[in-house]
């Protein structure tokens, strides 16, 4: 869990920085230390993974997913992992396990990493964004995001949200009486 010494946003940025540097170093090592044919095989494997992921994502999300970025990510991960293993041996496995374990808190709902003011701002921005959407799918995505924000606000301050929704003008700006 995030300690009080580091904010949730700071933790996310620190983790992303360490993961990015590790991945970049692994990618460079993979390109330098791996031969041509292994790189071709890694690219072929990444392409197969990407095609399978694309099919699953389109079934689940009901929208088109672009294939090139989907190929690039698994290819980069496989090359970086190969480079780290070639350079560090068994220590690469320990490094990647530690990196994955410290990243687990980031898999929870992203809204929990926003402070209350940011959460309110995101909810309000969603209301403005609804006026600008051009498709029903975009509108549904905005509504889902606003619902997640509202759920998190209610989790943090259920009484404040109840007061706000029962006020004479529940469409007024949330939290003007700052429940936190």
N, C-alpha and C positions, 0 to 999 in steps of 0.2 A: 504494500500500500504506500501511497505517497506520504512522506514525512512532512512535518511542519517546516523543515528547513528549506524545502523546495516546493514551489507552487505546482499545481497540476500541470499548468501550461509549461513551466520550466522543466518539469520531469519529462513531458512529452518532447520538448525541444532537445533536451540533453540526450534522451534515448535515441531520437531520430538522428542526431549528430553522430553519436557513437556507431549506430547501425549503418549510417551512410558511409562513414570513414572505413569501417570494417568491410562493407560491401565493395567500395571502390578499390581498396587495397587487394581484396580477393579477386576482383575482376582483372586488375592489372597483372597480378600473379598468375591468374588462369590463362590469360592471353600469352604471357611470356613463357610460362612453364609447360603449357599443354601444346601438343603438336597439332598439325593441321587436321588430320583425320579425327582425332578426338573432338576437336572444336566443331567439325561438320556433324559428327554424331550427336553432340550436345544440342546443336541447332535443330537437328531433325527431331530429337526427343522433345525439345521445347515447343516445336511446332505442333507435334501430336498432342501435347498437354494443352496448348493454347486452343486448338480446335475443339477438344473435349470441353474445356472450360467455357468456350464461347457458346457452344450448344446448350450447356447447362444454364449459363447466365441468361441467354435469350429466352429459355423456357421459364425461368424463375422471374425475370424482370419484365418480360413481355416487351422488350425493346431490342434494337439492333446494337451489337457490340462490335467495335472495330477490331479486326484481327491483328494488324501489325503491332500495336502496343501490347496486345495480349501475348504475342510471340516474344517480344523483347524482354518482358519481365522474367518469364521462366528461363529464357536463355541466359540472361544476366545472372540470375540466381544460381543456375547450374554451373556456369563458368566461374563465378566467384567462389562457390563452394569447393569446386575442384581445385582452384588456385590455392585456397586456404589449406586444404588437405595436403596438397603437394608440398607446400612450403612449411607447414607446421605439424604435419602428421596428426597424431592423436590429440594434440593440444587444440587443433582446430575444432574438433567435436566438442570439447569442453567449452571453448569460446562461444560457439554457436548455441550450445545448450544454455549457457549463462545469458546470452543476448536474448534468446527466446523467452527464458524465464522472467527476465526483467521487463520484457515487453508485454507480458500477460495482462497487467493492469490496464493497458491501453486498448484491450479488446472489448472492454465494457462499453456501455452507452457513452458516446462522445459528449453528450450534453452534460454528463457529470463532471467533465473537465472544465466547464465554463463556470465562472463565478456568477452570482445571482444577477448582477447588473448586465453582464454579457448575455445571459439567458433571456432576460427581459427584452434586451435590444434585439436579439435574434427573433423572438416571438413577434415583436412589433414590426421588424423588417419583413417578416413573412406575410404579415397583413398587407403591407404595401406591395409586396411582390405579387400577391394574388391579382392585383389590378393589371399587372403587366404580362401575365402568362399567356401563351398563345395556343396551348393544347390542353386537353383534359388530363393527360399524363403529367404535364408540368404542374398543373393545379393540384393534382392528387399528391405529388411529391412535396409541394409546399405545405399542404394541409397535414400530411404525415409528420413533417418536421415540426410544425407548430404544435401538433398533438404531443410529440415527444418533449418539447420545451415545457408545455403546460403540465405534463405528467411529472417532469423533474421539479418544476416549481412547486407543485402540490406535494411531492415527496419531501421537499425541504421545509415547506411552511403550509401545511394543510389548512390551518385556521385562516391564514392570510388570504389564501386562494378562495376559500369559502366566503370570506367577507367581501372580497373583490367581486366575485360572481353574483353575490346577492345584493350588491350596491345598486342604487337607482340607475346608474349608467355603467353596466358591466363591459361596455365596449370602450370605456375610457382607458387611458394608459394604465397598465398594470403596475401596481406597487407604488402608487403616488404617496401612500401612507407607509412606505417601506416596511414590510412585515419582517424583514431580516434584521 
